Amino acid sequence: MSTVRTVHAMTEPIETSCNGGDQVLENVRTYRLGRLRGELLKNDCPAMILYDPVNIRYATDSSNMQVWTGRNPTRYVIVFASGPVVAFEFHNCEHVWRGIDCVSEIRGATCWNYFNAGPESAQRAQQWAAEIVELLRDQSADMCVAADRLDPEGVYALQKLGVRVIDGQSIVEQARCVKSGDEISVMRRAISVCERGIERMHEALVPGISEQELWAHLHFENVRYGGEWIETRLLASGERTNPWMQECSSKLLRAGELLAFDTDLVGPYGYCADISRTWTVGHVPPTDDQRRLYAAAHEQLHFNMDLLRVGMTFREFSQRSWKIPTQYARNRYSCVAHGIGLVDEYPSIAHYSDWESGGYDGHFQSGMALCIESYIGAENGGEGVKLEQQVLLTEAGCEPLSSFPFESTWL
């Protein structure tokens, strides 16, 4: 029999407008902008241009067509370390800033990407750069600006006007990596919506439906309760669970085979819920092979959760993490753990076997939200098991943020 589950009651939604008197969101906005400005000062950088819609959301809590503007750079924000926040918004969209008090000025965006500017792209970029330089001169004697994402034409245009452009993504990632208590409170709301979607998938998991149809249940609950989008489509069944990273298809589910998924869900208020579970189709008892795979994945996940402590280096955690048996090593997951906030964030902790080619060091800090990862599937084997738990790192260790149960009867 499968583990008995109870859907958690939804907590009352947070008002999305500061003018509505919601102190939690007001605190979150103040904290996040303060973190970003603190990192700018630490890096002796007077200002940053933000184009990444997730970074704009972090700095200002403003959202406008996030997925579309992620590939069409048509809105941007300049944050000064010791000065104003100036927003440059897409055509006739100034209204999206209602109720957001951190912005001193809203202007129309100068769009110089090829879709908007065509062969006039270089000329528009020069106009854009001139406006940026005018703002910089008003606020700082240092003609330096950080940028999170900037196409080459924009970099060239700023450099022609004497501006030094530095990488801004590292600055934002460092700002985002430590969460306030209010941020965690809002993240828990997104996770509760995600777990409603997981429960809905659990109830719908019967032979004969397609992977895509099952995945739609997660989307439904997310959108229904104010969620925003899902970054991947990682749901697979049967032989498609090994190797991992196969997105959902029209394949019909068969009784008794494994079904695994990774939510990668951006829920209410822009926070991510990144949870993985593995079940059998029809919730029938697992085979001995399925049970062995699941037990290994469960052990890896919980061993690494128990190991992690504040102050530990990334390298030490990687080196001491659960040793993957040889038959599963080739198909290991891409990392041991990673940060989580509005989306997947710094840090990403490489397996120790990958350390020389992909690892980097740092220290775990109290207040980091993290996802601990596990995937177990033999090279050239049959099925595989994917598990992932979202946690908060405190002085006492890892506190689970996601509460959807594991298949304890399989262990």
C-alpha positions in Angstrom: 0.0 0.0 0.0 1.1 3.6 -0.6 1.8 6.1 2.1 -1.4 7.8 3.3 -1.3 11.6 2.5 -3.2 14.5 3.7 -3.4 17.7 1.7 -2.4 20.7 3.8 -5.0 23.4 4.1 -4.0 26.5 2.1 -2.9 29.4 4.3 -4.6 32.8 3.6 -3.0 34.5 0.6 -0.7 37.5 1.1 -2.0 40.8 -0.4 0.2 41.6 -3.4 0.1 45.4 -2.9 2.1 47.3 -0.3 -0.8 49.8 -0.3 -3.0 47.0 0.9 -1.1 47.0 4.2 0.8 43.7 3.8 3.8 44.1 6.1 5.3 40.8 5.0 5.8 41.8 1.4 6.9 45.2 2.4 9.6 43.7 4.6 10.6 41.3 1.8 11.0 44.2 -0.7 13.0 46.3 1.7 15.3 43.4 2.7 16.0 42.4 -0.9 16.8 45.8 -2.2 19.0 46.4 0.8 20.9 43.2 0.1 21.5 44.2 -3.5 22.7 47.7 -2.5 24.9 46.2 0.1 26.6 44.0 -2.5 27.1 46.9 -4.8 28.8 48.9 -2.1 31.0 45.9 -1.2 32.1 45.7 -4.8 32.7 49.5 -5.1 30.2 49.7 -7.9 27.9 52.7 -8.0 25.1 51.2 -10.0 23.7 48.1 -11.7 21.5 47.7 -14.8 19.1 44.7 -14.4 17.6 43.1 -17.5 17.0 39.5 -16.2 13.3 39.6 -15.1 14.1 37.5 -12.1 16.7 40.0 -10.9 14.2 42.8 -11.6 11.7 41.0 -9.5 14.2 40.5 -6.7 15.2 44.2 -6.6 11.8 45.8 -7.0 9.1 43.0 -6.8 7.9 44.2 -10.2 6.8 41.6 -12.7 5.7 42.0 -16.3 5.6 39.1 -18.8 8.5 37.3 -17.1 9.1 34.6 -19.7 8.6 36.9 -22.7 10.9 39.6 -21.3 13.5 36.9 -20.4 14.2 36.5 -24.1 13.1 40.0 -25.3 15.1 42.6 -23.4 12.4 45.3 -23.4 12.3 46.4 -19.8 15.2 47.2 -17.4 16.0 48.8 -14.1 18.9 50.8 -12.8 19.6 50.4 -9.1 22.1 52.9 -7.5 24.0 51.8 -4.5 23.4 55.1 -2.8 20.8 56.7 -4.9 17.5 56.1 -6.7 15.9 53.1 -8.5 14.9 54.1 -12.0 12.6 51.8 -14.0 12.5 51.7 -17.8 9.2 49.9 -18.7 7.9 48.3 -21.9 5.4 50.2 -24.0 2.4 51.6 -22.0 3.1 49.3 -19.0 3.8 51.9 -16.4 0.7 50.6 -14.5 2.6 47.4 -13.4 4.5 49.5 -10.9 1.4 50.6 -8.9 1.8 49.9 -5.3 5.6 49.5 -5.5 7.2 52.4 -3.6 10.9 51.7 -4.1 11.1 53.3 -7.6 11.9 56.9 -7.8 11.1 57.3 -11.5 9.5 55.3 -14.4 10.6 56.0 -17.9 9.8 54.3 -21.3 12.3 51.7 -22.3 14.6 52.2 -25.3 14.5 48.8 -27.0 17.4 48.1 -29.3 17.1 44.3 -29.7 16.8 43.3 -33.3 13.1 42.3 -33.0 12.2 45.9 -32.0 14.9 47.9 -33.8 15.9 45.8 -36.8 18.8 47.4 -38.8 18.6 50.4 -36.4 19.8 48.3 -33.5 23.2 50.0 -33.2 21.8 53.5 -33.4 19.1 52.7 -30.8 21.8 51.2 -28.5 23.7 54.5 -28.7 20.6 56.4 -27.7 20.0 53.9 -24.8 23.7 54.3 -23.7 23.5 58.1 -23.7 20.5 58.0 -21.3 22.3 55.6 -19.0 25.4 57.8 -19.0 23.3 60.9 -18.2 21.9 59.1 -15.1 25.3 57.9 -14.0 26.8 61.4 -14.2 23.9 62.7 -12.1 24.5 60.2 -9.3 28.2 59.3 -9.3 31.7 60.5 -10.3 32.6 56.9 -11.1 31.7 55.9 -14.7 31.2 52.2 -13.8 28.1 50.1 -14.0 27.4 46.4 -13.4 25.1 44.5 -15.7 23.5 41.2 -15.2 22.7 40.5 -18.9 23.7 42.8 -21.7 24.0 42.0 -25.4 27.3 43.0 -27.1 25.9 46.0 -28.8 24.9 47.6 -25.5 28.4 46.9 -24.0 30.1 48.5 -27.0 27.8 51.6 -26.8 28.5 52.2 -23.1 32.3 51.7 -23.6 32.3 54.2 -26.4 31.0 56.8 -23.9 33.7 55.9 -21.3 31.7 53.6 -19.1 33.4 50.6 -17.5 31.0 47.6 -17.6 31.5 44.8 -15.1 29.7 41.5 -14.5 26.6 42.0 -12.3 25.3 38.5 -12.1 27.7 37.5 -9.4 26.7 40.6 -7.4 23.0 39.7 -7.6 23.6 36.0 -6.8 25.5 36.9 -3.7 22.7 39.2 -2.6 20.0 36.6 -3.2 21.7 33.7 -1.5 20.7 34.5 2.1 17.0 34.7 2.9 15.2 36.7 5.5 12.5 35.2 7.7 9.8 36.9 5.7 11.2 35.6 2.5 11.0 32.1 3.9 7.4 32.7 4.9 6.5 33.7 1.4 8.5 30.7 0.0 6.5 28.4 2.2 3.3 29.7 0.5 4.7 28.8 -2.9 5.6 25.4 -1.6 2.2 24.8 -0.2 0.7 25.5 -3.7 3.2 23.2 -5.3 2.3 20.4 -2.9 -1.4 20.8 -3.8 -0.3 20.2 -7.4 1.8 17.2 -6.3 -1.2 15.8 -4.4 -3.4 16.3 -7.5 -0.9 14.4 -9.6 -0.7 11.6 -7.0 -4.5 11.2 -7.1 -4.6 11.3 -11.0 -1.7 8.7 -11.4 -3.6 5.8 -13.0 -2.6 3.6 -15.9 -3.6 4.9 -19.4 -3.1 8.6 -19.0 -0.1 10.3 -20.7 2.8 11.9 -19.0 1.7 15.3 -20.3 -1.8 14.9 -19.0 -0.4 14.1 -15.5 2.0 17.1 -15.7 -0.9 19.4 -16.5 -2.4 18.8 -13.0 0.7 20.5 -11.4 0.3 23.5 -13.8 -3.4 23.7 -13.0 -3.0 24.1 -9.2 -0.1 26.5 -9.6 -2.0 28.9 -11.9 -5.2 28.4 -9.9 -3.5 29.8 -6.7 -1.6 32.6 -8.3 1.6 30.8 -9.4 3.5 32.0 -12.4 5.3 29.3 -14.5 7.2 26.1 -14.4 10.8 26.2 -15.7 11.1 22.7 -17.0 8.9 19.7 -18.0 10.8 17.0 -16.1 8.4 14.2 -15.6 9.1 10.7 -17.0 7.9 7.1 -16.6 9.2 3.6 -17.0 12.3 3.3 -19.1 12.2 7.1 -19.7 13.2 7.6 -16.0 16.8 6.4 -16.9 18.8 8.4 -17.7 17.2 11.4 -16.0 16.5 14.8 -17.7 13.8 13.6 -20.1 10.9 15.9 -20.3 7.3 14.7 -20.3 5.9 13.2 -23.5 2.7 11.7 -24.9 3.8 8.3 -23.6 0.9 6.5 -21.8 1.6 5.3 -18.3 1.7 1.6 -17.6 0.7 0.0 -14.3 3.6 -0.7 -11.9 6.3 1.3 -13.7 8.1 4.1 -12.0 6.9 7.7 -12.4 9.4 10.5 -11.4 9.2 14.3 -11.6 11.0 17.5 -10.6 8.6 20.4 -10.1 10.8 23.5 -10.8 7.7 25.5 -10.1 7.7 29.3 -9.8 4.7 29.8 -7.6 2.9 32.7 -6.0 5.0 35.9 -5.4 7.7 34.6 -7.7 9.2 32.0 -5.3 10.3 28.6 -6.5 9.2 25.2 -5.2 11.7 22.6 -6.4 10.6 19.2 -5.2 11.1 15.7 -6.7 9.3 12.4 -5.8 9.1 9.0 -7.4 6.0 6.7 -7.3 4.7 3.6 -9.1 1.9 4.1 -11.6 -1.3 3.0 -9.9 0.5 3.1 -6.5 1.1 -0.6 -6.6 3.8 -2.2 -4.4 7.3 -1.8 -5.9 9.3 -4.6 -7.3 12.5 -5.6 -5.5 14.6 -3.7 -8.1 12.4 -0.6 -7.7 12.7 -0.8 -3.9 16.5 -1.0 -4.1 16.7 2.0 -6.3 14.4 4.0 -4.1 16.3 3.0 -0.9 19.6 4.2 -2.3 18.1 7.5 -3.4 16.4 8.0 -0.1 19.7 7.2 1.7 21.7 9.6 -0.4 19.2 12.5 0.1 18.9 12.1 3.9 22.6 11.4 4.4 23.5 14.7 2.7 20.8 16.6 4.6 22.1 15.3 7.9 25.7 16.2 6.9 25.2 19.8 5.9 26.1 22.5 8.5 26.5 26.3 8.7 30.2 27.2 8.1 31.0 24.1 6.2 32.8 24.8 2.9 31.3 23.7 -0.3 34.3 21.5 -1.0 34.1 19.8 2.4 30.4 19.0 1.9 31.0 17.6 -1.6 34.0 15.5 -0.4 32.1 14.1 2.6 28.7 13.6 0.8 27.2 10.2 0.3 29.4 7.9 -1.9 27.4 6.9 -5.0 27.8 3.2 -5.7 29.8 2.5 -8.8 26.9 1.1 -10.8 25.0 4.4 -10.4 27.9 6.9 -10.7 27.8 7.4 -14.5 24.1 8.6 -14.3 24.5 10.8 -11.2 22.6 14.0 -11.0 24.4 17.2 -12.2 25.0 18.5 -8.6 24.8 17.4 -5.0 22.8 20.5 -3.9 21.9 24.0 -5.1 20.5 27.3 -3.8 16.9 28.2 -4.3 14.9 31.4 -4.1 13.0 33.0 -6.9 14.5 30.3 -9.1 17.6 28.0 -8.8 20.3 30.2 -7.4 23.9 30.2 -6.2 25.5 28.0 -5.0 25.6 24.9 -7.1 27.6 22.1 -5.4 29.4 19.7 -7.7 30.0 16.1 -6.9 33.5 15.5 -5.7 34.3 13.4 -8.7 33.5 16.5 -10.8 35.2 19.0 -8.5 38.3 19.7 -10.7 36.2 20.4 -13.8 33.1 22.0 -12.2 33.4 22.7 -8.5 34.0 26.0 -6.7 34.4 26.8 -3.1 32.6 29.0 -0.6 30.9 28.7 2.8 27.4 27.7 3.7 25.6 30.4 5.7 22.6 30.4 8.0 19.5 31.6 6.1 20.4 29.8 2.8 17.5 28.0 1.2 18.8 24.9 -0.6 17.7 21.9 -2.6 19.3 18.6 -1.8 19.4 16.4 -4.9 19.4 12.6 -5.6 19.1 10.5 -8.7 19.8 6.8 -8.7 19.8 4.9 -12.0 22.3 2.3 -13.4 24.1 3.0 -16.6 22.4 1.0 -19.3 19.9 0.0 -16.6 16.1 0.0 -16.6 14.4 2.6 -14.4 15.7 5.3 -12.1 14.5 7.2 -9.0 14.6 11.0 -8.6 14.2 12.6 -5.2 14.8 16.2 -4.0 14.0 18.1 -0.8 13.9 21.8 -0.3 15.4 22.9 3.0 16.4 26.0 5.1 19.9 25.9 6.5 19.9 27.1 10.2 22.4 26.9 13.0 20.8 23.5 13.9 21.1 22.1 10.4 18.7 21.5 7.6 15.0 22.2 8.2 12.8 20.7 5.5 10.6 23.3 3.8 8.8 20.8 1.6 6.7 18.3 3.6 5.2 16.0 1.0 6.0 12.5 2.3 8.4 9.9 0.9 7.4 6.3 0.2 8.4 5.1 3.7 6.8 1.7 3.1 9.3 1.0 0.3 12.3 1.2 2.7 
